[in-house]
Amino acid sequence: MDLHLEGKLALVSGSTKGIGLAIATGLAREGARVIVNGRKQASVDEALAKVRTDVPGANVEGFAGDLSDASQIDALVARYPAVDVLVNNLGIFDLKPFEEIPDDEWLRFFNTNVMSGVRLTRAYLPKMKAKNRGRVVFISSESGIQIPVEMIHYGVTKTAQLGLSRGLAEHCAGTGVTVNAVLPGPTHSDGLDEMAAKGLGGKSFAEFEKGFFETARPSSLLKRFATTEEVANMVVYVCSEAASATNGAALRVDGGVVRAAF
């Protein structure tokens, strides 16, 4: 299937590793011109090298900057005044009991996970609407539907992204701009490896994975962590011309964790 992404300019926030890097790679493989973003120039350079290795001839470039900072978004927009595709992937998570999460941590999570997408979309949406074409995708999570007790602050920000994406889709009704949310489930990313390393306690990763799906996510139908590429496949499709009738949706790539038929 030709996804008609050749030459389209796509920005993926927080894309130097994990799901973001897989999305950037997938878009590059479809011929898009991709802006890879990370906080540090070194991590951006490393990610660019990996994409170019995985996709020979990839049209990729980088922007180093913390997009939870409004001034960094201003610098990004000054360099790239318009994009065809915006993937709001930047996000942070942490395991912490609710009683131990102070106000400043709540605000940090909201600013990074939600406001980065608000600001980026606010910057790029007007030109998309003027051209009557564009794609905006928010990388939410199944945790936005089933709030995990071990990281309630994270789950709340992911719920906020669902409301934001639907509201923006309504705002763009009747145009060629679509806004959707993609909801990954437990995914084998760099962040998961860091979390697993803390909790392995002498176990192998396979044992950790088995225990996780027995206790933390027993409703999973997949019974394993998804790969970042499996999540990216959905995102790349939603960014394409082929997905023109998919709009205002919350698209789950959660391995069946959410027990709902809709």
C-alpha positions as CSV (number, residue, x, y, z in Angstrom):
1,M,0.0,0.0,0.0
2,D,1.3,3.4,-0.9
3,L,0.8,5.6,2.1
4,H,1.6,8.8,0.1
5,L,4.0,10.1,2.7
6,E,6.8,10.8,0.2
7,G,8.3,14.2,0.8
8,K,5.9,15.1,3.6
9,L,7.6,17.0,6.5
10,A,7.0,15.1,9.8
11,L,7.9,16.2,13.3
12,V,8.1,13.5,16.0
13,S,8.7,15.0,19.5
14,G,10.8,13.0,21.9
15,S,12.0,10.7,19.2
16,T,15.6,9.7,20.1
17,K,14.6,6.3,21.5
18,G,11.8,4.0,22.2
19,I,8.4,4.4,20.5
20,G,9.3,7.9,19.1
21,L,12.4,6.6,17.4
22,A,10.4,3.7,15.9
23,I,7.8,6.2,14.6
24,A,10.5,8.4,13.1
25,T,12.1,5.3,11.4
26,G,8.8,4.1,10.1
27,L,7.9,7.5,8.6
28,A,11.4,7.8,7.0
29,R,10.9,4.3,5.5
30,E,7.8,5.6,3.8
31,G,9.7,8.5,2.3
32,A,8.8,11.3,4.7
33,R,11.3,14.0,5.6
34,V,11.5,13.5,9.4
35,I,12.6,15.9,12.2
36,V,14.0,13.8,15.1
37,N,13.8,15.6,18.4
38,G,15.6,15.1,21.7
39,R,16.8,17.2,24.6
40,K,20.5,16.8,23.9
41,Q,22.4,17.1,20.6
42,A,24.4,13.9,21.3
43,S,21.2,11.8,21.6
44,V,19.8,13.4,18.5
45,D,22.9,12.7,16.5
46,E,22.9,9.1,17.7
47,A,19.2,8.7,16.7
48,L,19.8,10.2,13.3
49,A,22.7,7.7,12.7
50,K,20.5,4.8,13.7
51,V,17.7,5.9,11.4
52,R,20.1,6.3,8.5
53,T,21.5,2.8,9.2
54,D,18.1,1.2,9.3
55,V,16.7,3.2,6.3
56,P,19.5,3.9,3.8
57,G,18.9,7.2,2.1
58,A,16.5,8.4,4.8
59,N,15.7,12.1,4.7
60,V,16.1,12.9,8.4
61,E,17.3,15.9,10.3
62,G,17.4,16.8,14.0
63,F,16.3,19.5,16.5
64,A,17.9,19.3,19.9
65,G,15.7,21.0,22.5
66,D,13.5,20.3,25.5
67,L,10.0,20.7,24.0
68,S,8.4,20.9,27.5
69,D,10.0,24.4,27.4
70,A,7.8,26.9,25.5
71,S,10.9,28.9,24.5
72,Q,12.4,25.8,22.8
73,I,9.2,25.3,20.9
74,D,9.5,28.9,19.7
75,A,13.0,28.1,18.4
76,L,11.8,25.0,16.7
77,V,9.0,26.8,14.9
78,A,11.4,29.5,13.8
79,R,13.4,26.8,12.1
80,Y,10.5,24.9,10.8
81,P,7.5,27.2,10.4
82,A,5.2,24.5,9.0
83,V,4.9,20.7,9.1
84,D,2.6,18.2,7.3
85,V,2.6,15.7,10.1
86,L,2.9,16.3,13.9
87,V,3.4,13.4,16.2
88,N,3.2,14.5,19.9
89,N,5.2,11.7,21.4
90,L,7.2,13.5,24.1
91,G,6.4,12.0,27.5
92,I,7.7,11.0,30.9
93,F,6.6,8.4,33.4
94,D,7.6,7.2,36.9
95,L,6.5,4.7,39.4
96,K,5.5,6.5,42.6
97,P,2.8,6.1,45.3
98,F,0.1,8.8,45.0
99,E,0.8,10.1,48.5
100,E,4.4,10.8,47.6
101,I,3.7,12.8,44.4
102,P,4.1,16.6,45.3
103,D,2.5,19.4,43.3
104,D,5.7,20.3,41.4
105,E,5.8,16.7,40.1
106,W,2.2,16.8,39.0
107,L,3.0,20.1,37.2
108,R,6.1,18.7,35.6
109,F,4.2,15.7,34.2
110,F,1.4,17.9,32.9
111,N,3.7,20.4,31.3
112,T,5.8,17.6,29.6
113,N,3.1,15.2,28.6
114,V,0.2,17.5,27.8
115,M,1.4,21.1,27.3
116,S,4.1,20.2,24.9
117,G,1.4,18.8,22.6
118,V,-0.8,21.8,23.2
119,R,1.9,24.2,22.3
120,L,3.2,22.3,19.2
121,T,-0.3,21.8,17.9
122,R,-1.2,25.4,18.5
123,A,1.9,26.5,16.5
124,Y,1.4,24.1,13.5
125,L,-2.4,23.7,13.2
126,P,-3.3,27.1,11.6
127,K,-1.1,26.4,8.5
128,M,-2.4,22.8,8.3
129,K,-6.0,24.2,8.2
130,A,-5.0,26.9,5.7
131,K,-3.6,24.1,3.4
132,N,-6.7,22.0,4.2
133,R,-4.5,19.0,4.9
134,G,-2.4,17.7,7.8
135,R,-2.1,15.0,10.4
136,V,-1.8,15.4,14.2
137,V,-1.3,12.4,16.4
138,F,-1.0,12.2,20.2
139,I,0.7,9.2,21.7
140,S,-1.5,8.5,24.7
141,S,-1.7,5.1,26.5
142,E,-4.0,2.5,27.7
143,S,-3.1,4.0,31.1
144,G,-5.3,6.9,30.1
145,I,-8.3,4.6,30.2
146,Q,-7.2,2.2,33.0
147,I,-5.3,4.5,35.4
148,P,-2.4,2.5,36.9
149,V,-2.3,2.8,40.7
150,E,1.5,2.8,40.6
151,M,1.6,6.0,38.5
152,I,-1.6,7.9,38.8
153,H,-0.1,11.2,37.7
154,Y,1.1,9.6,34.4
155,G,-2.3,8.1,33.7
156,V,-4.1,11.4,34.3
157,T,-1.9,13.1,31.7
158,K,-2.7,10.4,29.2
159,T,-6.4,10.8,29.8
160,A,-6.0,14.5,29.2
161,Q,-4.4,13.7,25.8
162,L,-7.5,11.8,24.8
163,G,-9.7,14.7,25.6
164,L,-7.4,17.1,23.8
165,S,-7.1,15.0,20.7
166,R,-10.9,14.6,20.4
167,G,-11.5,18.3,21.0
168,L,-9.0,19.3,18.4
169,A,-10.5,16.8,15.9
170,E,-13.9,18.5,16.5
171,H,-12.2,21.9,16.0
172,C,-10.9,20.7,12.6
173,A,-14.3,19.2,11.5
174,G,-14.9,19.6,7.7
175,T,-11.2,20.1,6.9
176,G,-8.5,17.8,5.5
177,V,-6.8,17.9,8.9
178,T,-7.2,14.8,11.1
179,V,-6.4,14.5,14.8
180,N,-6.2,11.1,16.5
181,A,-4.7,9.5,19.6
182,V,-2.8,6.2,19.6
183,L,-2.9,4.2,22.8
184,P,0.1,1.8,23.2
185,G,-0.1,-0.8,25.9
186,P,2.9,-2.2,27.7
187,T,5.8,-1.8,25.2
188,H,9.4,-3.1,25.2
189,S,11.1,0.3,25.1
190,D,14.3,1.7,26.7
191,G,12.2,3.0,29.6
192,L,10.9,-0.5,30.2
193,D,14.4,-1.9,30.3
194,E,15.4,0.7,32.9
195,M,12.3,-0.1,35.0
196,A,12.9,-3.9,34.7
197,A,16.5,-3.5,35.7
198,K,15.4,-2.0,39.0
199,G,12.9,-4.8,39.7
200,L,14.5,-7.9,38.2
201,G,16.0,-9.1,41.5
202,G,18.0,-11.8,39.8
203,K,15.2,-12.8,37.4
204,S,15.6,-13.0,33.7
205,F,13.7,-10.6,31.5
206,A,11.5,-13.5,30.4
207,E,10.6,-14.1,34.0
208,F,10.0,-10.4,34.6
209,E,7.7,-10.3,31.6
210,K,5.7,-13.3,32.6
211,G,5.2,-12.0,36.1
212,F,4.3,-8.5,34.9
213,F,1.4,-9.9,32.8
214,E,0.3,-12.2,35.6
215,T,0.1,-9.5,38.2
216,A,0.2,-5.9,36.7
217,R,-1.6,-6.4,33.4
218,P,-3.5,-9.7,33.7
219,S,-6.2,-8.6,31.2
220,S,-3.6,-8.5,28.3
221,L,-4.5,-10.8,25.5
222,L,-1.0,-10.5,23.9
223,K,0.7,-11.7,27.1
224,R,3.9,-10.1,26.1
225,F,5.3,-6.6,25.7
226,A,4.6,-5.1,22.3
227,T,7.6,-4.0,20.2
228,T,8.1,-0.3,19.5
229,E,7.7,-1.2,15.8
230,E,4.3,-2.7,16.3
231,V,3.1,0.6,17.8
232,A,4.9,2.6,15.1
233,N,3.0,0.7,12.4
234,M,-0.3,2.1,13.6
235,V,1.1,5.6,14.0
236,V,2.6,5.7,10.5
237,Y,-0.7,4.5,9.0
238,V,-2.7,7.2,10.9
239,C,-0.2,9.8,9.5
240,S,-0.9,8.7,6.0
241,E,-3.3,9.8,3.3
242,A,-4.8,6.3,3.5
243,A,-6.2,7.2,6.9
244,S,-8.2,10.2,5.7
245,A,-11.4,8.9,7.2
246,T,-9.9,8.1,10.6
247,N,-10.4,11.1,12.7
248,G,-11.1,11.9,16.4
249,A,-10.3,8.3,17.3
250,A,-8.6,6.7,20.2
251,L,-6.8,3.8,18.5
252,R,-5.5,1.1,20.8
253,V,-2.3,-0.8,20.2
254,D,-2.6,-2.2,23.8
255,G,-2.5,-6.0,23.2
256,G,-6.0,-6.2,24.4
257,V,-5.3,-4.9,27.9
258,V,-8.4,-2.7,27.9
259,R,-11.5,-4.8,28.5
260,A,-13.9,-3.0,26.2
261,A,-15.5,-3.9,22.9
262,F,-15.4,-0.3,21.8
